Every structure is written in structure tokens, then in C-alpha cells.
Amino acid sequence: MRAIELTPEHPTEHLVELGLEADRAGFDTVFASHHYNNRDPFAALAVLAERTDELRLGPGVTNPYETHPVTLASRVATLDELADGRAVFGVGPGDPSTLRNLGLDDERGLRSVLESFQIARRLWDGERVDHDGTFVARDAGLNYAVGDIPVYVGGEGPEMCRMAAKHADGLLYNGSHPDDLEWAAERVAEGLDDRPVERGEFDLTAYASVSIAEDAAAAREAARPPVAFIAAGAPPPVVERHGLDPDRADAIGDAIAAGEFDAAFDRVSDAMIDAFSMAGTPDTVESQLGAVLEHADSIVIGAPLGPDPETAIRLAGAVCDRCFRA
């Protein structure tokens, strides 16, 4: 998979144009991120479904808390219908900083993610479902036919990695550094030991924050906002692995939750940019991506893309061409 992430911080029509640019640049999948304070990703994905023929499309990633999992399964199935079978279901535990605004941060967990896509699969298979777990469903069903939709789990904790390897079609691992992907590959290998044969092959995807431009300084500056969100949500072992200051990461998360985004971005250190993004010129990003692909099967080029998204998409597409040919 050679995918790109688009964030609905842009107006929906602009997001659609970026998706079309990604299609022209050779990407095969577009994920649209899902946070309550941005625009609805499913709106842009629906338009892209009608304006493209081969591009796979999906939320990357949504969560089972803001929307009831049964409703979420229906929304993804509707997208799949619009896209003639090209939908991908990216689901994970959600961003803790924004879920905190909705009083949902305590709901995050592995079990809710697993239950949400297990129930979705049953609904897509035409079953009527009773469920009493992290959410409740009583004789729920979809009144239309649904095809086979791949499920990618977004996560980075050890149990989430193992769970995805055992039960899902792929893992969208939130990492941009080869050390993190090497660690993730080890956890995935542990989960694959328990994977049923009928589940087929598994795709370990590096869901990387990438900021690419001919101007290296501009690329690194543009990386600050997404790196702030990544640092705020990074588990303590990841912070420790990169020798980062946990108090600084916590302060960034507090600032994001309070809506003080400029303060959060200003607290991002150069070490955080190096740990949590691929940021710089095309040559720099190519070197970093090549190192990550030593451990990952595929890539999502994630936000911010670069100081100029359209140019960044073209540059990133060319970098991916060279890396996947190597």
C-alpha cells in the first residue's frame, strides 16, 4: 500500500482536490483523519469516491466512541457502496487530547476497538447482531448488501499491535522512525503466531508524519503541529525510547486540550521532530522512508505533507516511486 493521509482542516472541496492530486501522483489509497474539531472526513471521501475509479478510500483513523460502532459500520459500508468496493476501514482508540474535550478519554482501549470491527464484519456479512460489551446492540442489522471491507487498526501500544496482527487485515502504526517500526514489527510477529490461517496476509503500515519540501527548514517548521499531537499521545515507552522529556510531552497535551495550539506547537523540540516525523528535503525523506521500509510493508504519507500540500504530494509520490523500486 502506498497511501496518503489528508486532514479535513482544509475545506472539503480543497481536500478533494488534494485527493485527486494524490491519485495523479501514484498513491493507491487515501485516508482522511477523523477529529471532531475538523470537518467530517466521510463527506470528502464520498466525493472522492465519485471522482475516482481505483483509489481506495477510508477514515484513517476513526474511533468507536464519538459514533456508535453499528452506525460507524454502516457509514463505512455506505462509502464502500459509493466507491464500488474500494473502502478501507481504519479504526483505532482515537486521539486522547481531542477525546478529552468530549469526556471520552477514559473510554479508550483495545477491547472497544476490537469489538467495533468484529461487530462491523458480522453486520457486513448480513447478520443481525446482539452485543453487550463496550457498547450495546440489540438485534441490529443493515438493510443492504455489503462487500468485503479491509480493516486496518490504528495504534502503537504493544497489545494493540499484537491484537491487530491476530484479528485485522493491517496495522496503521503511528510511527516515522525505523527504531519504532522495528519494535512494532516484533510485536506484530508475536500476534501473527496466533493469527488464523483464513485471515490471510497481514500488512504492517508505517503511518508516518511527513513534511517534504525543497526548503528543509520550511519542511521542519511545518512538521510542528502534527508532531505536537503525536508527542502528546505517545505512550511513555515511546517517549523513553527516543530520550524525550515526558513532562514536555504532557505539557503539549495539556495545551492542545485547552485549545492553546500555538503554545503546544512552540513546545515541540527538534528531537521530537526527528523522532516523530520525516521532515526535510526529498533526499532526506527518501533516506528516512527507506530505513522505515526495512521493517514495514507499506506506508501512509501523513500530515502535514509539507508547507505546500500540493507540491508535497507530488514530491512524496516521486520519493515513494524510488523507494518501492529499490
PAMI-637106 format. One line per 5 residues: number of its first residue (from 1); their letters; for each residue z, y, x of C-alpha. Coordinates in pm, whole numbers, plus 32768, in hexadecimal, padded with zeros to 4 digits. Each point is the difference from the previous one (the first is absolute). Example, Ala and Ser with C-alpha at 12.3 -4.5 7.8 and 13.67 -1.06 7.14 Angstrom:
1 = AS = 830C,7E3E,84CE  7FBE,8158,8089
***
This chain:
1 = MRAIE = 8000,8000,8000  7FA5,815C,8079  80B3,80E1,7F0B  8062,816A,7FDC  8123,809E,7F4A
6 = LTPEH = 7FCE,8139,7F32  812A,80CB,7F86  7FE7,80B0,7EB0  8091,813F,8091  7E97,8070,7FDF
11 = PTEHL = 7F63,8052,7EAD  7F72,7EC7,7F62  7E93,8062,8027  803A,804C,8172  80A8,7EAE,8029
16 = VELGL = 7ED1,7F5A,7F63  7F19,80B4,80F4  80D6,7F84,8121  7FE3,7EA0,7F74  7E86,801E,7FF3
21 = EADRA = 8004,807F,8167  80CC,7ECD,8062  7EFD,7F22,7F58  7EEA,80A7,80C8  80CD,7FDF,8141
26 = GFDTV = 800D,7E84,7FDD  815A,7FC5,7F71  8012,7EDE,7F0C  8145,8059,7F49  80A6,813E,7F84
31 = FASHH = 8173,8005,7FB5  8095,812B,7F4A  8170,803F,8040  80F1,8020,7EDC  811C,80FD,7FFE
36 = YNNRD = 8078,80B4,7EC8  7FD8,8157,80A4  7E8C,7FCD,803B  7EE8,7FCF,7F07  7FCF,7EB3,7F51
41 = PFAAL = 7F42,7F1A,80F0  7F70,7F2C,7EE8  7F38,8129,7F7F  7F45,8027,8148  7FD9,7E89,802B
46 = AVLAE = 7F65,7FE5,7EA5  7EFC,8109,8056  7FB6,7F57,814D  7FD2,7EB7,7F47  7EE5,809D,7F3B
51 = RTDEL = 7F5F,80B2,8129  7FFF,7EDE,80F8  7F74,7EA0,7FFD  80AF,7F3D,8113  8139,80C2,8064
56 = RLGPG = 8145,7F49,7FB3  8103,80E0,7F5C  8173,7FFB,7FC0  8150,80AE,800B  808A,7FFE,815E
61 = VTNPY = 8110,7FD8,7FB4  8097,801D,7EAA  815D,7F8C,7FA2  8097,7F41,7ED9  8108,8105,7FAA
66 = ETHPV = 7F4E,8138,7F87  7F22,7F2C,7F1D  8069,7EC0,7F52  7F64,7EDD,80C1  7F4E,7F78,7ECB
71 = TLASR = 7F60,8154,7FC3  7FAD,8019,8170  7F51,7EAF,7FF4  7F2E,807D,7EDE  7FA5,8142,80B8
76 = VATLD = 7F87,7F3C,812E  7F42,7F0F,7F20  7F58,8126,7F51  7F94,8086,8153  7F78,7EA7,8057
81 = ELADG = 7F34,8001,7EBF  7F72,815A,804B  7FAD,7F97,8163  7F5E,7EB4,7FA0  8102,7F32,80B7
86 = RAVFG = 8040,80E1,812E  816F,8056,7FC5  8114,7FBB,80FC  816F,800E,7F9C  80D2,80AA,810D
91 = VGPGD = 816F,7FEF,7F9B  8141,803D,80BE  8164,8084,7FEC  7F96,816C,7FF6  8058,8131,80CD
96 = PSTLR = 817C,802E,8005  7FF2,817A,8023  7F34,803B,7EC5  80A0,7EE7,7F35  814D,80A8,8046
101 = NLGLD = 7F85,8127,7F2D  7FD6,7F15,7ED9  814B,7F4E,802A  7F49,7EC2,805D  8054,7FD8,8170
106 = DERGL = 8107,7EF7,7FB5  7EFB,7F30,7F48  7F31,7FBE,8139  7FF8,7E9C,807B  7F3A,7EC9,8053
111 = RSVLE = 8049,7F47,7EBE  7F72,810F,7F1E  7EBB,800D,80C9  7FD9,7E86,7FFD  8049,7FE4,7E8B
116 = SFQIA = 7F10,811A,7FAE  7ECD,7F5D,8099  805F,7E9F,7F99  8011,8074,7E97  7EBD,80C8,802D
121 = RRLWD = 7F4B,7EC6,8070  807A,7F41,7ED1  7F8F,8119,7F1A  7EAB,800C,80AB  7FE5,7E87,7FCB
126 = GERVD = 8020,803A,7E8A  8168,7F8C,7FD5  80FE,8097,7F19  8136,8046,80CB  8176,7FFB,7FCB
131 = HDGTF = 80C4,8087,8125  8167,8069,803B  8037,806C,8167  7FE3,8152,80A6  7F44,8061,7EC4
136 = VARDA = 7FE2,7F6E,7EA4  7ECA,7F8B,7F45  7FFC,7F53,7EAE  7EC5,7F44,7F99  7F2E,80FD,80C3
141 = GLNYA = 7E8C,7FC8,802B  7EB6,80B0,803C  7F02,8000,7EE9  7ED2,7FF1,80E6  7F7A,7F1E,8114
146 = VGDIP = 8051,804B,816C  7F69,7F78,813F  80AA,7F9E,8146  809B,8135,80A3  807D,7FF2,816A
151 = VYVGG = 816A,8068,8034  806B,80BB,8138  8172,8041,8037  805B,8149,80A5  8133,7FE2,80D9
156 = EGPEM = 8095,7FEE,815A  814F,7F4C,7FEC  8018,7E9B,8084  8042,7F5D,7EAF  7EE6,80C6,7F5B
161 = CRMAA = 7F0F,7F91,8112  8062,7E94,7FD7  7FF2,8015,7E85  7EA3,8098,8008  7F84,7EF0,80EB
166 = KHADG = 8085,7EF3,7F19  7F95,808C,7EAF  7EFE,811A,801A  7E9A,8020,807C  8056,80FD,810B
171 = LLYNG = 8104,80E6,8096  7FCC,8176,801E  80EA,8033,8124  8064,816B,8026  7FCB,8018,8177
176 = SHPDD = 7F22,80A9,80FF  8091,7F7D,8146  7FA9,7EB3,80A4  816F,7FAE,8039  803F,8015,7E89
181 = LEWAA = 7ECE,7F30,7FAB  805D,7EF8,80FF  8157,7FE8,7F5B  7F60,7FF4,7EA4  7F13,7EEB,806B
186 = ERVAE = 812B,7F2E,806C  80AA,8030,7EAE  7EBB,7FAE,7F4C  7FDD,7EC1,80CA  815A,7F99,7F89
191 = GLDDR = 7F9C,803A,7E95  7EB7,7F47,8027  80C1,7EC3,8054  8067,7FF6,7E8F  7EB6,807A,7F6D
196 = PVERG = 7F63,7F13,7F00  7EAB,7F89,8073  7F61,8069,7EB6  8053,816D,8046  7EEC,800A,8105
201 = EFDLT = 7FE4,80E2,812F  80EA,8124,8041  7FA5,815F,8076  80F5,80C0,80DD  7F94,816B,7FE3
206 = AYASV = 807D,811F,80D2  8035,811D,7F0A  7FF1,810C,810B  8033,8176,7FF0  7ECD,8089,80B2
211 = SIAED = 7FAC,8165,805C  7EB5,801F,80B6  7F45,8132,807C  7F45,8075,8132  8126,80EF,8037
216 = AAAAR = 8126,7F23,8065  8109,810B,7FC3  7F7E,8045,7EA1  7FFE,7E8C,7FB5  8169,7FD7,806D
221 = EAARP = 8071,812F,7F39  7F59,7F78,7EC7  80C0,7EBA,802C  8152,80A5,7FC6  8014,7FE5,7E81
226 = PVAFI = 7FB6,7E8B,7FDD  80D0,7FAE,8134  8124,80B6,7F5C  7FEC,7F19,7ED1  7FDA,7ECC,80DD
231 = AAGAP = 8127,8061,80DD  80D8,8049,7ECF  7FBF,7EA7,7F70  7FFF,7F37,8144  8109,7EEB,8009
236 = PPVVE = 8107,8024,8113  7F6C,7EE4,80D4  7EB1,80B6,800C  80A6,8148,8060  80C1,7F48,810D
241 = RHGLD = 7ECA,7F45,807D  7F5D,814C,8057  8139,80A4,808C  8002,810D,7EF3  8128,80CF,7F89
246 = PDRAD = 807C,7F68,7EB5  80B7,8141,7F9F  7EBE,80C2,8025  7F48,7F05,7F25  8114,8018,7EF9
251 = AIGDA = 7FEE,817E,8007  7E8A,7FED,7FC3  803B,7F21,7ED2  8106,80EE,7F75  7F11,8126,8026
256 = IAAGE = 7EE7,7F46,7F4E  80E3,7F9E,7EDF  8069,816D,7FDE  7E95,8074,7FF9  8029,80B3,814E
261 = FDAAF = 7EBD,7F78,808D  7FC7,8104,8110  815B,7FBB,808B  7FBC,7E8A,7FF6  7EB6,8022,80B6
266 = DRVSD = 8097,80E6,8108  8103,7EF3,8053  7EF1,7F03,805B  800D,7FC2,8177  7EE3,7FAA,80EC
271 = AMIDA = 80A0,7EAA,802A  7FEB,7FC8,7E88  7E8F,805D,8001  7FC3,7F06,8118  80C4,7EEF,7F4D
276 = FSMAG = 7F85,8031,7E9D  7E97,8073,801C  7EBA,7FE7,80BB  7FBF,816F,8046  7F02,809F,80E8
281 = TPDTV = 7E92,7FF9,8062  7F15,7EE6,7F9B  802C,7F5F,8157  817C,800A,7FDE  7FFB,7F6F,7EA0
286 = ESQLG = 7F06,7EF5,8068  80E8,7F8F,8119  812D,7FFA,7F16  7F44,7F49,7EED  7F80,7EFD,80F5
291 = AVLEH = 8165,7FB8,806F  8076,7FDB,7E97  7EE1,7F12,7FAC  8083,7F14,810B  8106,7FA7,7EF9
296 = ADSIV = 7F6E,8068,7EAD  7ED9,7F6F,7F40  7F90,8146,7F65  8049,8173,7FE3  8045,8110,7F04
301 = IGAPL = 7FB7,8159,808D  8119,80BF,7F57  8066,8167,7FC9  7FD8,8108,8077  7EAA,7F8A,8087
306 = GPDPE = 7FE8,8145,80C5  8004,817B,7FEB  7EAF,7FEF,7F4E  7FF7,7EC8,7F25  7E85,7FEC,7FD6
311 = TAIRL = 7FC3,8012,8177  8121,7F14,803F  7F6E,7EF8,7F17  7EB7,8005,80BD  80AD,7FF2,8153
316 = AGAVC = 80E8,7EE8,7F8E  7EDB,7F3B,7F75  7F51,8010,8152  8141,7F99,80B5  8028,7ED5,7F16
321 = DRCFR = 7E96,7F9C,8041  8040,7FF1,8175  8150,7F4E,7FE1  7F87,7EF2,7F16  7ECB,7FC1,80D5
326 = A = 80D4,7FD3,8139
***
